[in-house]
Amino acid sequence: MSDLLLYSGDDSPVVVSGKTPNELSFGVESLSNWLRTDDVLFEYREEPWKNLTSHQTQSARIAADDLVRRIESEDLVVKFSSNDNRVLLTGDWPIQAWPPGFCADKQTAIVRMTLPWGGWHHAVSTHILERDGDRWTVILRQFVYYP
């Protein structure tokens, strides 16, 4: 969630007039829509994926498999919470996430979210993260738009 509040790239679905938002609405229930591993790892633009090492790509696939397994077994995140007061856990069109997937060694995670904006328009984001000590670092972010 912090990445969405901090990232100001041209492809960000939450940046308005070149500015990152002051707050974001996030749904507390996990999405349970069926996905396949290939859906999670869909390379909308090939370039960011080429920057991953073979180890990162393999770890991302394992994490994506875990995300799909969690949906299929209904191992869903029951409640999302945040200590960041810019993340609101209410709202008419909240950002929603599928349960995150993890590599077996818990050093790689994949997070997939849907980011609605007015009506039926939305973007789907895929974030691949690596653990760096006690922090997570985004190694890939991808937004796919559905206008």
PASEBA-1860 file (N, C-alpha, C; in nm, 3 decimals):
! residues 147
1> MSDLLLYS> 0.083/-0.118/0.000/0.000/0.000/0.000/0.087/0.125/0.000 ~ 0.194/0.122/0.077/0.283/0.238/0.082/0.340/0.269/-0.056 ~ 0.368/0.164/-0.135/0.422/0.186/-0.268/0.326/0.268/-0.353 ~ 0.197/0.242/-0.344/0.099/0.318/-0.422/0.096/0.465/-0.379 ~ 0.117/0.490/-0.250/0.117/0.627/-0.199/0.245/0.702/-0.234 ~ 0.354/0.630/-0.256/0.483/0.694/-0.282/0.522/0.696/-0.429 ~ 0.476/0.599/-0.506/0.518/0.586/-0.645/0.448/0.691/-0.731 ~ 0.527/0.770/-0.805/0.470/0.878/-0.887/0.498/0.860/-1.036
9> GDDSPVVV> 0.525/0.736/-1.079/0.552/0.710/-1.220/0.432/0.742/-1.308 ~ 0.460/0.764/-1.436/0.354/0.797/-1.532/0.248/0.688/-1.541 ~ 0.283/0.565/-1.507/0.188/0.455/-1.520/0.104/0.433/-1.394 ~ 0.125/0.514/-1.290/0.052/0.495/-1.165/-0.097/0.527/-1.182 ~ -0.185/0.436/-1.140/-0.328/0.462/-1.152/-0.384/0.554/-1.044 ~ -0.304/0.590/-0.944/-0.355/0.675/-0.837/-0.299/0.817/-0.840 ~ -0.203/0.844/-0.926/-0.148/0.978/-0.939/-0.246/1.064/-1.019 ~ -0.278/1.181/-0.967/-0.368/1.274/-1.035/-0.295/1.406/-1.054
17> SGKTPNEL> -0.292/1.454/-1.175/-0.223/1.580/-1.208/-0.079/1.580/-1.159 ~ -0.012/1.466/-1.172/0.129/1.457/-1.135/0.156/1.445/-0.987 ~ 0.051/1.432/-0.906/0.069/1.426/-0.760/0.020/1.292/-0.705 ~ 0.097/1.238/-0.610/0.053/1.118/-0.542/-0.060/1.155/-0.446 ~ -0.148/1.061/-0.415/-0.262/1.094/-0.328/-0.220/1.111/-0.183 ~ -0.303/1.185/-0.110/-0.279/1.202/0.034/-0.330/1.082/0.112 ~ -0.426/1.009/0.052/-0.482/0.892/0.118/-0.542/0.799/0.014 ~ -0.558/0.673/0.052/-0.618/0.573/-0.035/-0.716/0.490/0.046
25> SFGVESLS> -0.824/0.452/-0.018/-0.924/0.365/0.043/-0.892/0.220/0.008 ~ -0.890/0.135/0.108/-0.853/-0.005/0.088/-0.958/-0.095/0.148 ~ -1.004/-0.195/0.073/-1.103/-0.290/0.123/-1.041/-0.389/0.219 ~ -1.111/-0.421/0.325/-1.056/-0.508/0.429/-1.070/-0.656/0.397 ~ -1.156/-0.692/0.304/-1.176/-0.832/0.267/-1.091/-0.866/0.145 ~ -1.029/-0.983/0.144/-0.952/-1.027/0.029/-1.044/-1.065/-0.086 ~ -0.996/-1.042/-0.207/-1.067/-1.090/-0.324/-1.052/-1.240/-0.332 ~ -1.153/-1.306/-0.386/-1.146/-1.451/-0.398/-1.172/-1.496/-0.541
33> NWLRTDDV> -1.172/-1.400/-0.636/-1.192/-1.433/-0.776/-1.085/-1.532/-0.819 ~ -1.126/-1.632/-0.893/-1.036/-1.736/-0.940/-0.929/-1.678/-1.031 ~ -0.806/-1.720/-1.014/-0.693/-1.680/-1.098/-0.608/-1.803/-1.127 ~ -0.535/-1.796/-1.238/-0.432/-1.897/-1.268/-0.296/-1.831/-1.245 ~ -0.195/-1.911/-1.226/-0.060/-1.858/-1.208/-0.022/-1.768/-1.325 ~ -0.053/-1.808/-1.447/-0.019/-1.728/-1.564/-0.092/-1.594/-1.566 ~ -0.211/-1.587/-1.505/-0.282/-1.459/-1.493/-0.203/-1.365/-1.403 ~ -0.155/-1.418/-1.292/-0.079/-1.338/-1.195/0.052/-1.290/-1.257
41> LFEYREEP> 0.115/-1.376/-1.337/0.245/-1.344/-1.396/0.234/-1.287/-1.538 ~ 0.116/-1.241/-1.576/0.094/-1.185/-1.709/0.189/-1.068/-1.734 ~ 0.267/-1.077/-1.840/0.364/-0.972/-1.874/0.298/-0.874/-1.970 ~ 0.233/-0.774/-1.912/0.166/-0.672/-1.993/0.268/-0.596/-2.078 ~ 0.374/-0.553/-2.013/0.489/-0.495/-2.082/0.608/-0.583/-2.049 ~ 0.675/-0.630/-2.149/0.782/-0.728/-2.130/0.904/-0.670/-2.057 ~ 0.933/-0.543/-2.079/1.057/-0.483/-2.030/1.080/-0.498/-1.879 ~ 0.984/-0.462/-1.793/1.012/-0.476/-1.649/1.044/-0.619/-1.607
49> WKNLTSHQ> 0.982/-0.715/-1.672/1.003/-0.855/-1.638/1.143/-0.900/-1.680 ~ 1.197/-0.840/-1.785/1.331/-0.876/-1.831/1.439/-0.836/-1.730 ~ 1.407/-0.740/-1.644/1.503/-0.692/-1.545/1.519/-0.787/-1.426 ~ 1.429/-0.885/-1.415/1.439/-0.981/-1.305/1.546/-1.085/-1.335 ~ 1.618/-1.127/-1.233/1.714/-1.235/-1.249/1.637/-1.367/-1.262 ~ 1.705/-1.472/-1.304/1.637/-1.602/-1.316/1.589/-1.649/-1.178 ~ 1.666/-1.621/-1.073/1.623/-1.658/-0.938/1.496/-1.581/-0.899 ~ 1.493/-1.451/-0.929/1.375/-1.370/-0.897/1.253/-1.419/-0.974
57> TQSARIAA> 1.273/-1.455/-1.101/1.162/-1.505/-1.183/1.109/-1.637/-1.127 ~ 1.200/-1.726/-1.090/1.160/-1.854/-1.032/1.087/-1.833/-0.899 ~ 1.138/-1.745/-0.815/1.075/-1.717/-0.686/0.938/-1.653/-0.705 ~ 0.925/-1.565/-0.805/0.796/-1.502/-0.834/0.694/-1.607/-0.878 ~ 0.735/-1.704/-0.958/0.644/-1.811/-1.002/0.596/-1.893/-0.882 ~ 0.686/-1.925/-0.791/0.649/-2.001/-0.671/0.551/-1.919/-0.587 ~ 0.578/-1.789/-0.573/0.488/-1.701/-0.497/0.352/-1.690/-0.565 ~ 0.349/-1.682/-0.699/0.223/-1.676/-0.773/0.145/-1.806/-0.755
65> DDLVRRIE> 0.215/-1.920/-0.759/0.150/-2.049/-0.733/0.086/-2.049/-0.594 ~ 0.157/-1.991/-0.496/0.105/-1.985/-0.359/-0.019/-1.897/-0.352 ~ -0.018/-1.784/-0.422/-0.136/-1.696/-0.426/-0.256/-1.773/-0.480 ~ -0.239/-1.844/-0.591/-0.347/-1.922/-0.651/-0.393/-2.033/-0.556 ~ -0.298/-2.101/-0.492/-0.332/-2.206/-0.396/-0.416/-2.150/-0.282 ~ -0.380/-2.031/-0.236/-0.454/-1.969/-0.125/-0.598/-1.939/-0.164 ~ -0.618/-1.893/-0.288/-0.755/-1.866/-0.335/-0.833/-1.998/-0.343 ~ -0.772/-2.098/-0.406/-0.839/-2.227/-0.424/-0.874/-2.294/-0.292
73> SEDLVVKF> -0.790/-2.279/-0.192/-0.815/-2.342/-0.062/-0.889/-2.248/0.033 ~ -0.929/-2.133/-0.019/-1.000/-2.031/0.059/-0.919/-1.986/0.181 ~ -0.786/-1.987/0.166/-0.695/-1.936/0.268/-0.679/-1.787/0.242 ~ -0.786/-1.713/0.270/-0.790/-1.572/0.238/-0.753/-1.489/0.359 ~ -0.692/-1.374/0.333/-0.663/-1.281/0.441/-0.798/-1.232/0.492 ~ -0.825/-1.251/0.620/-0.955/-1.215/0.673/-0.969/-1.064/0.686 ~ -0.867/-1.000/0.737/-0.875/-0.855/0.757/-0.743/-0.790/0.722 ~ -0.752/-0.679/0.652/-0.635/-0.598/0.623/-0.631/-0.486/0.725
81> SSNDNRVL> -0.514/-0.453/0.774/-0.500/-0.339/0.864/-0.374/-0.264/0.826 ~ -0.367/-0.140/0.865/-0.251/-0.058/0.836/-0.228/0.041/0.949 ~ -0.102/0.065/0.978/-0.066/0.166/1.077/-0.051/0.303/1.013 ~ -0.061/0.308/0.880/-0.047/0.433/0.805/-0.182/0.504/0.802 ~ -0.190/0.624/0.861/-0.318/0.694/0.867/-0.364/0.745/0.731 ~ -0.283/0.730/0.626/-0.324/0.768/0.491/-0.402/0.656/0.423 ~ -0.403/0.539/0.485/-0.476/0.424/0.432/-0.609/0.414/0.505 ~ -0.716/0.441/0.433/-0.850/0.438/0.490/-0.911/0.301/0.463
89> LTGDWPIQ> -0.972/0.243/0.562/-1.031/0.111/0.547/-1.181/0.120/0.522 ~ -1.220/0.223/0.449/-1.359/0.244/0.410/-1.358/0.309/0.272 ~ -1.476/0.335/0.220/-1.485/0.406/0.093/-1.575/0.336/-0.006 ~ -1.622/0.412/-0.104/-1.716/0.360/-0.204/-1.647/0.271/-0.307 ~ -1.527/0.305/-0.346/-1.453/0.231/-0.448/-1.316/0.195/-0.395 ~ -1.308/0.103/-0.298/-1.178/0.074/-0.237/-1.088/-0.009/-0.328 ~ -0.960/0.006/-0.308/-0.862/-0.085/-0.367/-0.880/-0.218/-0.296 ~ -0.877/-0.326/-0.372/-0.891/-0.458/-0.311/-0.776/-0.547/-0.357
97> AWPPGFCA> -0.740/-0.641/-0.272/-0.627/-0.729/-0.303/-0.667/-0.875/-0.289 ~ -0.602/-0.957/-0.368/-0.610/-1.101/-0.347/-0.514/-1.133/-0.233 ~ -0.525/-1.251/-0.172/-0.428/-1.283/-0.068/-0.288/-1.287/-0.128 ~ -0.189/-1.236/-0.058/-0.053/-1.238/-0.114/-0.001/-1.381/-0.124 ~ 0.091/-1.399/-0.218/0.158/-1.529/-0.232/0.303/-1.514/-0.190 ~ 0.359/-1.620/-0.133/0.496/-1.617/-0.085/0.576/-1.733/-0.141 ~ 0.702/-1.708/-0.164/0.796/-1.814/-0.200/0.819/-1.897/-0.072 ~ 0.860/-2.021/-0.089/0.878/-2.111/0.026/0.970/-2.053/0.134
105> DKQTAIVR> 1.075/-1.980/0.093/1.167/-1.924/0.192/1.120/-1.791/0.249 ~ 1.002/-1.747/0.208/0.940/-1.621/0.256/1.022/-1.497/0.226 ~ 1.112/-1.507/0.127/1.195/-1.393/0.088/1.139/-1.319/-0.034 ~ 1.041/-1.378/-0.100/0.976/-1.317/-0.216/0.825/-1.325/-0.195 ~ 0.757/-1.217/-0.229/0.611/-1.214/-0.220/0.556/-1.153/-0.348 ~ 0.433/-1.188/-0.380/0.365/-1.127/-0.493/0.229/-1.078/-0.444 ~ 0.198/-0.955/-0.480/0.073/-0.892/-0.438/0.000/-0.846/-0.563 ~ -0.127/-0.879/-0.572/-0.209/-0.841/-0.687/-0.331/-0.767/-0.634
113> MTLPWGGW> -0.356/-0.649/-0.690/-0.466/-0.564/-0.645/-0.547/-0.514/-0.763 ~ -0.671/-0.480/-0.736/-0.753/-0.412/-0.834/-0.780/-0.271/-0.780 ~ -0.762/-0.173/-0.868/-0.772/-0.032/-0.829/-0.882/0.033/-0.913 ~ -1.004/0.042/-0.860/-1.115/0.099/-0.937/-1.111/0.251/-0.941 ~ -1.166/0.306/-1.047/-1.190/0.450/-1.050/-1.316/0.473/-1.129 ~ -1.419/0.518/-1.060/-1.546/0.551/-1.122/-1.605/0.445/-1.212 ~ -1.724/0.403/-1.183/-1.793/0.308/-1.269/-1.720/0.176/-1.281 ~ -1.706/0.127/-1.405/-1.646/-0.004/-1.430/-1.497/0.004/-1.462
121> HHAVSTHI> -1.439/0.123/-1.468/-1.299/0.138/-1.503/-1.212/0.092/-1.385 ~ -1.103/0.025/-1.418/-1.013/-0.018/-1.312/-0.876/-0.054/-1.370 ~ -0.782/-0.066/-1.281/-0.648/-0.115/-1.315/-0.620/-0.234/-1.225 ~ -0.536/-0.323/-1.272/-0.491/-0.435/-1.189/-0.341/-0.418/-1.173 ~ -0.295/-0.425/-1.050/-0.152/-0.411/-1.026/-0.094/-0.544/-0.980 ~ 0.028/-0.565/-1.020/0.106/-0.679/-0.972/0.236/-0.622/-0.916 ~ 0.263/-0.655/-0.793/0.387/-0.612/-0.728/0.463/-0.736/-0.684 ~ 0.588/-0.744/-0.722/0.677/-0.850/-0.672/0.772/-0.783/-0.574
129> LERDGDRW> 0.781/-0.842/-0.456/0.862/-0.785/-0.349/0.965/-0.885/-0.301 ~ 1.080/-0.832/-0.259/1.184/-0.914/-0.197/1.208/-0.862/-0.056 ~ 1.231/-0.955/0.034/1.261/-0.918/0.172/1.406/-0.872/0.179 ~ 1.425/-0.759/0.245/1.558/-0.704/0.267/1.568/-0.676/0.417 ~ 1.613/-0.776/0.492/1.613/-0.763/0.637/1.471/-0.766/0.689 ~ 1.429/-0.658/0.755/1.291/-0.653/0.806/1.200/-0.568/0.717 ~ 1.248/-0.533/0.598/1.169/-0.453/0.504/1.143/-0.531/0.376 ~ 1.041/-0.490/0.303/1.012/-0.545/0.171/1.044/-0.439/0.068
137> TVILRQFV> 1.112/-0.479/-0.039/1.149/-0.389/-0.148/1.076/-0.434/-0.274 ~ 1.014/-0.338/-0.344/0.944/-0.369/-0.469/1.049/-0.387/-0.578 ~ 1.049/-0.505/-0.642/1.143/-0.530/-0.752/1.072/-0.525/-0.888 ~ 0.939/-0.531/-0.886/0.861/-0.516/-1.009/0.724/-0.463/-0.973 ~ 0.680/-0.364/-1.049/0.542/-0.316/-1.035/0.486/-0.305/-1.175 ~ 0.364/-0.352/-1.192/0.300/-0.348/-1.322/0.153/-0.310/-1.304 ~ 0.108/-0.217/-1.386/-0.031/-0.176/-1.387/-0.091/-0.207/-1.523 ~ -0.204/-0.274/-1.525/-0.276/-0.302/-1.650/-0.410/-0.232/-1.637
145> YYP> -0.443/-0.152/-1.737/-0.564/-0.070/-1.734/-0.678/-0.133/-1.811 ~ -0.798/-0.120/-1.756/-0.921/-0.168/-1.820/-1.020/-0.051/-1.821 ~ -1.014/0.034/-1.924/-1.102/0.152/-1.928/-1.246/0.116/-1.963
END
